[in-house]
Amino acid sequence: MSEARWRFTTIAHASHRILGPLATETVERALTRAAEMREGSSGLILDVGCGKGELLLRALQLLGGEALGVEPNSAFAAAARERACELGLAAHVTIEERRWQDLPALARRIHADTAHEPLALLDPDETTIAMLDHGLATRFTVLRSAADAREAHTVGRGSDALSDSMSTPQLVAGWFHTAGPAARVLILLPGHAPGAVSDWLGRFLPATAPGDGPAAALTAAGVAALVQRYELPQGRRYALLGPPAQN
């Protein structure tokens, strides 16, 4: 979001405690419902795009525990910290001034690494397709494996969709054979990358390291080699694979 948009938002909602804004009755009903549904005496509260923190802090007052707000607008983040001090909750709340996930920056990195090479996306979700297609004119081919239950379709700028009853290793090996030694395959990995939010949650929850799913299976089988790894803090993880080294 542009700097101009942030300036407008700060001015437009400057007089509101809760940005949106929401009616006080709506907020109270939502928090009462949350209190009824909670398990245990305290918990963790996460508010992505917390604004000036009012909703987050009201929830903390009612539910107890620890709270984390993520807010990219510096004026709103500062207001949230000030409000936490006013309410005596500063010791129990953390306000992170950051974007949740910077997908455009990730897309630019992938585009720069693959702009001159044949690129295929293996069983991509809609976010992956939109991320690469939006404003970058990234050309790619969609590979749909037999294991992917979604319907194959052509998407993206000048992209093709290839689907077959072949297994994932056969499909990827066939792509490398057809597209040549410079060909690449991008795969969305399971789980989320570590970051400030996951570090904060790690104080209360057991840490679990996500695996690399099909990318690990492809490299272990000698079908592909890892070229590059992409990770967004507390966000998406991708692996860029190339053909295996020739002996």
C-alpha positions in Angstrom: 0.0 0.0 0.0 1.3 3.4 -1.0 2.5 6.0 1.5 -0.2 8.3 0.3 -2.8 5.7 1.2 -1.4 5.4 4.7 -1.6 9.2 5.2 -5.2 9.2 4.1 -6.1 6.3 6.5 -4.4 8.1 9.4 -6.4 11.2 8.8 -9.8 9.6 8.0 -9.9 7.5 11.1 -8.0 9.7 13.5 -10.9 10.2 15.8 -11.9 6.5 16.1 -10.7 4.2 18.9 -11.6 1.1 16.9 -10.9 1.5 13.2 -13.5 0.5 10.7 -15.3 1.7 12.6 -17.4 -0.9 14.5 -20.3 -0.1 16.7 -19.6 -0.6 20.4 -22.4 -3.1 20.7 -20.9 -5.2 18.0 -17.5 -5.3 19.7 -19.0 -6.2 23.0 -21.1 -9.0 21.5 -18.0 -10.4 19.7 -15.8 -10.3 22.9 -18.6 -11.8 25.0 -18.9 -14.7 22.5 -15.1 -15.2 22.5 -15.1 -15.3 26.3 -17.8 -18.0 26.2 -15.9 -20.1 23.7 -12.4 -19.9 25.3 -10.9 -22.9 27.1 -8.8 -22.3 30.2 -8.2 -19.3 32.3 -6.0 -17.4 29.8 -4.8 -17.6 26.3 -3.0 -16.0 23.4 -4.7 -13.2 21.4 -3.4 -12.3 17.9 -4.7 -9.3 15.9 -3.3 -8.9 12.4 -3.9 -5.3 11.3 -4.7 -4.2 14.8 -4.9 -0.5 14.0 -4.7 1.6 17.2 -5.1 -1.6 19.3 -8.4 -0.9 20.9 -10.1 -4.1 20.0 -7.0 -6.1 20.9 -6.7 -4.4 24.3 -10.4 -4.8 25.1 -10.1 -8.5 24.3 -7.0 -8.7 26.6 -8.9 -7.0 29.4 -11.7 -9.5 29.1 -9.9 -12.7 28.3 -6.5 -12.2 30.0 -3.3 -13.9 28.9 -0.9 -12.4 26.4 -1.6 -10.4 23.2 0.2 -9.6 19.9 -0.9 -6.9 17.5 0.6 -6.6 14.0 0.2 -3.2 12.3 2.2 -1.8 9.3 1.0 1.8 9.9 3.6 3.5 12.2 1.2 6.1 13.5 -1.4 3.4 14.5 1.3 1.1 16.0 2.5 4.0 18.2 -1.1 4.8 19.2 -1.6 1.1 20.2 1.5 1.1 22.4 0.4 4.3 24.1 -3.1 3.0 24.7 -1.7 -0.2 26.2 0.3 2.0 28.7 -2.8 4.0 29.5 -4.7 0.8 30.4 -1.8 -0.7 32.3 -1.5 -3.6 29.9 1.9 -2.8 28.4 3.5 -5.8 30.1 1.1 -8.2 28.5 0.9 -6.9 24.9 3.4 -6.7 22.0 2.8 -4.4 19.0 4.9 -5.4 15.9 5.2 -2.6 13.3 5.4 -4.7 10.1 3.5 -6.1 7.2 2.0 -9.5 7.8 3.3 -10.9 4.5 5.0 -9.0 1.7 3.8 -11.1 -1.3 4.7 -8.5 -3.9 8.4 -8.5 -2.8 8.4 -12.3 -2.8 7.0 -12.3 -6.3 9.6 -9.9 -7.6 12.4 -12.1 -6.2 11.0 -15.2 -7.9 10.4 -13.3 -11.2 14.0 -12.0 -11.2 15.4 -15.5 -10.7 13.2 -17.1 -13.4 12.6 -14.3 -16.0 14.9 -15.9 -18.6 14.2 -19.6 -17.8 11.2 -21.9 -18.5 9.2 -21.9 -15.3 6.5 -24.4 -14.1 4.3 -24.2 -11.0 3.6 -27.6 -9.5 0.1 -27.9 -8.1 -0.1 -24.1 -7.3 -2.9 -22.6 -5.3 -4.7 -19.4 -6.5 -2.5 -17.1 -4.3 0.7 -18.4 -5.9 -0.8 -17.8 -9.4 -2.1 -14.4 -8.6 1.1 -13.4 -6.9 3.3 -14.1 -9.9 0.8 -12.9 -12.5 0.0 -9.6 -11.0 1.9 -6.8 -12.7 5.0 -8.9 -13.5 4.0 -10.7 -16.7 5.7 -13.8 -15.4 5.3 -16.6 -17.9 4.8 -20.0 -16.4 3.3 -23.4 -17.1 1.0 -25.0 -14.5 1.7 -28.7 -13.8 -1.2 -30.6 -12.2 -0.2 -33.9 -10.8 -2.5 -36.9 -10.4 -2.3 -36.3 -6.6 -3.8 -32.8 -7.0 -7.6 -33.0 -6.9 -8.2 -29.5 -8.3 -9.3 -29.2 -11.9 -6.5 -28.2 -14.3 -7.0 -24.9 -16.1 -5.0 -22.4 -18.0 -4.1 -19.3 -16.0 -1.6 -16.4 -16.0 0.0 -14.5 -18.8 0.5 -16.8 -21.8 0.7 -19.8 -19.5 -0.2 -23.4 -20.4 -1.8 -26.0 -18.1 -0.5 -29.5 -18.3 -2.2 -32.3 -16.5 -1.8 -36.0 -16.7 -2.4 -39.2 -14.8 1.4 -39.4 -14.2 2.8 -39.3 -10.7 4.5 -36.2 -9.5 8.1 -37.4 -10.1 7.1 -38.5 -13.7 5.4 -35.1 -14.3 8.4 -33.1 -13.1 10.9 -35.3 -14.9 8.9 -34.9 -18.1 8.9 -31.1 -17.7 12.7 -31.0 -17.3 13.1 -33.3 -20.3 10.9 -31.1 -22.5 11.9 -27.6 -21.3 15.6 -28.3 -21.1 18.4 -27.9 -18.5 17.5 -24.3 -17.6 14.0 -25.3 -16.7 12.7 -24.6 -13.2 9.8 -25.8 -11.0 8.3 -23.7 -8.2 6.6 -25.6 -5.3 4.7 -24.2 -2.4 6.0 -25.9 0.8 3.9 -26.8 3.7 3.8 -24.8 6.9 5.0 -21.3 7.6 8.5 -19.7 7.8 9.7 -18.5 11.2 9.4 -14.8 12.0 8.5 -12.3 14.7 5.0 -13.7 15.2 6.1 -17.4 15.3 8.9 -16.4 17.7 6.3 -14.8 19.9 4.0 -17.8 19.8 6.9 -20.1 20.5 7.1 -18.7 24.0 3.8 -20.4 24.7 3.4 -23.2 22.1 5.7 -26.1 21.2 7.7 -25.3 18.1 7.1 -27.5 15.0 9.5 -27.4 12.1 7.6 -27.9 8.8 9.0 -30.3 6.3 9.5 -29.7 2.6 6.8 -32.0 1.4 6.9 -32.9 -2.3 10.1 -30.9 -2.9 12.0 -33.1 -0.4 10.6 -36.2 -2.1 11.7 -35.0 -5.5 15.2 -34.2 -4.5 15.6 -37.4 -2.4 14.5 -39.4 -5.5 17.1 -37.7 -7.7 14.4 -36.2 -9.9 15.3 -32.6 -9.1 17.8 -30.5 -7.3 17.2 -27.5 -5.0 18.1 -24.2 -6.7 16.7 -21.7 -4.3 14.5 -21.4 -1.2 12.1 -18.5 -0.6 10.6 -17.7 2.8 8.4 -14.9 4.1 8.7 -14.3 7.8 5.7 -16.1 9.5 4.5 -16.7 5.9 4.8 -18.7 2.8 7.6 -21.0 1.9 8.6 -22.0 -1.6 11.3 -24.2 -3.2 12.7 -23.6 -6.7 13.9 -26.8 -8.3 16.0 -27.5 -11.3 17.1 -30.7 -13.1 19.4 -33.0 -11.2 23.1 -32.6 -11.9 24.3 -34.8 -14.7 27.2 -37.2 -13.8 
